[in-house]
Amino acid sequence: MDTELNRTGSDMAEFASFEDTVEFHGHACPGLAMGYRAAIAAMQALGVERPKDEELVAIAETDACGVDAIQFVTGCTAGKGNLIIRDYGKHVFTFYDRRNGRAVRVLIRQNDMRERAGMDELRKKVFTGTADEKEVRQFYRLMNEVTAKLLVLPVEQVLKIEEVRIEPPNKARIFTSIACAGCGEPVADAKTRTFEGKQVCIPCYEEKKEE
């Protein structure tokens, strides 16, 4: 990985590294870098550490790459139930501290980088397979440059952070497993459907409706 991508600044040293975040996600890209900056900025603003349970909740308004950075850095994950995705197609993340009721909303600012404009122009060609080898190399070079810049720009140029008031998000639900009356496989009781007086899993319910 380009060494520039590791220059995250001293204010990020106490958190997971960007390099480790890239390893978790699979590749370095601007979306991951923005999610990384948002996660750290939110934790600093709230004065919290990476939680072991549901003390911190993240609400993401996108399902894009940045969400993986949120999960890796903050410990807010789908499995623990403290990552909520409301996909509005907006790079906005709200973080809620259950211990004191404080919340911050982090908006990713638009950056008019020359490199980003060039990258965006090539994106469609690269992902539709119509770019030639030179254009593909140029695209990934520009993507690395944009990613590196997003990691070192002053936070106010990358993010808008504001304290907000929100209702406490619901805590993760714990379900009891029962045997589906159709396939016999274990299924969470709250996720079943009733068909002819019997509790069945959703795939069995949909299959039986079509019979």
C-alpha positions as CSV (number, residue, x, y, z in Angstrom):
1,M,0.0,0.0,0.0
2,D,1.2,3.5,-0.8
3,T,3.0,4.8,2.3
4,E,1.2,8.1,2.0
5,L,-2.0,6.3,3.1
6,N,-0.5,5.7,6.5
7,R,0.1,9.4,7.3
8,T,-3.0,9.8,9.5
9,G,-1.7,12.4,11.9
10,S,-0.9,12.4,15.6
11,D,-4.5,13.0,16.6
12,M,-5.4,9.5,15.2
13,A,-2.5,7.6,16.9
14,E,-4.7,6.3,19.7
15,F,-7.2,4.7,17.4
16,A,-7.0,1.8,14.9
17,S,-4.7,2.6,12.1
18,F,-5.9,3.2,8.6
19,E,-3.7,0.4,7.3
20,D,-5.5,-2.1,9.6
21,T,-8.8,-0.6,8.5
22,V,-7.8,-1.2,4.9
23,E,-6.9,-4.8,5.7
24,F,-10.4,-5.3,7.2
25,H,-12.2,-3.7,4.3
26,G,-10.1,-5.1,1.5
27,H,-8.8,-2.0,-0.3
28,A,-8.0,1.7,0.2
29,C,-10.4,4.2,-1.3
30,P,-11.8,7.7,-0.6
31,G,-15.0,6.3,0.9
32,L,-13.1,4.3,3.5
33,A,-10.9,7.3,4.3
34,M,-13.9,9.5,4.9
35,G,-15.5,6.9,7.1
36,Y,-12.2,6.6,9.0
37,R,-12.0,10.3,9.6
38,A,-15.7,10.5,10.6
39,A,-15.3,7.6,13.1
40,I,-12.3,9.1,14.9
41,A,-13.7,12.7,14.9
42,A,-17.0,11.4,16.5
43,M,-15.2,9.4,19.2
44,Q,-13.0,12.5,20.0
45,A,-16.1,14.8,20.1
46,L,-17.9,12.4,22.4
47,G,-14.8,11.5,24.5
48,V,-15.4,7.8,24.1
49,E,-13.3,4.8,23.6
50,R,-14.1,1.7,21.4
51,P,-17.0,0.1,23.2
52,K,-17.1,-3.6,24.2
53,D,-20.9,-3.7,23.9
54,E,-23.7,-1.2,22.9
55,E,-22.5,1.9,24.8
56,L,-21.9,3.7,21.5
57,V,-24.4,3.5,18.6
58,A,-23.7,4.6,15.0
59,I,-26.4,5.5,12.6
60,A,-25.2,5.5,9.0
61,E,-27.1,7.2,6.2
62,T,-25.2,5.1,3.5
63,D,-24.2,1.5,3.0
64,A,-21.0,2.4,1.2
65,C,-17.4,1.7,2.0
66,G,-17.2,4.2,4.9
67,V,-19.5,2.0,6.9
68,D,-16.7,-0.6,7.2
69,A,-14.4,2.0,8.7
70,I,-17.1,2.9,11.2
71,Q,-17.4,-0.7,12.3
72,F,-13.7,-1.3,12.5
73,V,-12.7,1.9,14.3
74,T,-15.7,2.4,16.6
75,G,-16.8,-1.1,17.4
76,C,-20.3,-0.3,16.3
77,T,-21.3,-3.4,14.3
78,A,-24.4,-5.0,12.8
79,G,-23.9,-8.1,14.9
80,K,-24.0,-6.3,18.2
81,G,-26.9,-4.3,17.1
82,N,-25.3,-0.9,17.6
83,L,-24.8,-0.1,13.9
84,I,-28.0,1.1,12.3
85,I,-28.1,1.6,8.5
86,R,-30.7,4.0,7.0
87,D,-29.5,4.1,3.5
88,Y,-30.5,7.6,2.2
89,G,-27.4,7.7,-0.1
90,K,-25.8,10.4,2.1
91,H,-22.4,10.3,3.6
92,V,-23.7,11.2,7.1
93,F,-23.1,9.4,10.4
94,T,-24.7,10.0,13.7
95,F,-23.1,8.6,16.9
96,Y,-25.0,8.3,20.2
97,D,-23.4,7.7,23.6
98,R,-25.9,5.7,25.7
99,R,-24.0,6.6,28.9
100,N,-24.9,10.3,28.9
101,G,-27.3,10.7,26.0
102,R,-25.0,12.9,23.9
103,A,-24.9,12.6,20.1
104,V,-23.0,14.0,17.3
105,R,-23.8,14.1,13.6
106,V,-20.9,14.0,11.1
107,L,-21.4,15.1,7.6
108,I,-18.7,14.4,4.9
109,R,-18.0,17.6,3.1
110,Q,-17.6,17.9,-0.6
111,N,-14.0,18.5,-1.6
112,D,-13.2,20.1,-5.0
113,M,-10.0,18.3,-5.5
114,R,-8.5,18.3,-9.0
115,E,-7.6,14.6,-8.6
116,R,-11.2,13.8,-7.5
117,A,-12.7,15.4,-10.6
118,G,-10.3,13.3,-12.8
119,M,-11.1,10.2,-10.8
120,D,-14.9,10.7,-11.1
121,E,-14.6,11.2,-14.9
122,L,-12.8,7.9,-15.3
123,R,-14.9,5.9,-12.7
124,K,-17.8,5.0,-15.1
125,K,-15.4,3.8,-17.8
126,V,-13.4,1.7,-15.4
127,F,-16.4,0.0,-13.7
128,T,-18.2,-0.7,-17.0
129,G,-15.0,-2.2,-18.5
130,T,-14.7,0.3,-21.3
131,A,-11.5,2.0,-20.0
132,D,-8.1,1.1,-21.6
133,E,-5.1,0.0,-19.5
134,K,-3.7,3.6,-19.3
135,E,-7.1,4.9,-18.0
136,V,-7.3,2.1,-15.5
137,R,-3.9,2.9,-14.1
138,Q,-4.7,6.6,-14.1
139,F,-8.0,6.0,-12.2
140,Y,-6.3,4.0,-9.4
141,R,-3.4,6.5,-9.2
142,L,-5.9,9.3,-8.7
143,M,-7.9,7.3,-6.2
144,N,-4.8,6.7,-4.1
145,E,-4.0,10.4,-4.2
146,V,-7.5,11.4,-3.2
147,T,-7.5,8.9,-0.4
148,A,-4.1,10.1,0.9
149,K,-5.2,13.7,0.9
150,L,-8.5,12.9,2.8
151,L,-6.4,11.4,5.6
152,V,-4.2,14.5,6.1
153,L,-6.5,17.5,5.4
154,P,-7.6,19.5,8.4
155,V,-10.7,18.0,9.9
156,E,-12.8,21.1,9.2
157,Q,-12.1,20.7,5.4
158,V,-13.3,17.1,5.4
159,L,-16.1,17.0,8.0
160,K,-18.9,19.0,9.5
161,I,-19.5,17.9,13.1
162,E,-22.4,19.1,15.2
163,E,-23.9,18.0,18.5
164,V,-27.5,17.0,18.1
165,R,-30.3,15.7,20.2
166,I,-31.9,12.4,19.2
167,E,-34.1,9.8,20.7
168,P,-32.1,6.9,22.2
169,P,-31.9,4.1,19.5
170,N,-33.6,0.8,20.5
171,K,-31.2,-1.7,22.0
172,A,-30.5,-5.0,20.2
173,R,-33.2,-7.5,20.5
174,I,-32.5,-11.1,21.8
175,F,-34.6,-13.8,20.1
176,T,-35.5,-17.4,21.0
177,S,-34.9,-20.0,18.3
178,I,-37.6,-22.4,17.4
179,A,-37.8,-25.1,14.7
180,C,-39.5,-23.9,11.5
181,A,-42.7,-26.1,10.9
182,G,-41.8,-26.2,7.3
183,C,-38.1,-27.0,6.9
184,G,-37.3,-27.8,10.5
185,E,-34.4,-25.4,10.6
186,P,-33.8,-23.2,13.7
187,V,-35.2,-19.7,13.2
188,A,-35.6,-16.6,15.5
189,D,-39.2,-16.7,16.8
190,A,-39.8,-13.0,16.0
191,K,-38.7,-13.6,12.4
192,T,-41.3,-16.3,11.7
193,R,-44.6,-16.0,9.8
194,T,-47.8,-17.9,10.5
195,F,-49.1,-20.3,7.8
196,E,-52.1,-22.5,8.4
197,G,-51.6,-22.0,12.1
198,K,-48.0,-23.0,12.1
199,Q,-44.8,-20.9,12.6
200,V,-42.6,-21.0,9.6
201,C,-39.4,-19.2,8.5
202,I,-39.8,-16.5,5.8
203,P,-38.4,-18.6,2.9
204,C,-40.9,-21.4,3.7
205,Y,-43.7,-18.9,4.1
206,E,-43.0,-17.3,0.7
207,E,-42.7,-20.8,-0.9
208,K,-46.0,-22.0,0.6
209,K,-47.8,-18.8,-0.5
210,E,-46.8,-19.6,-4.1
211,E,-48.0,-23.2,-4.1
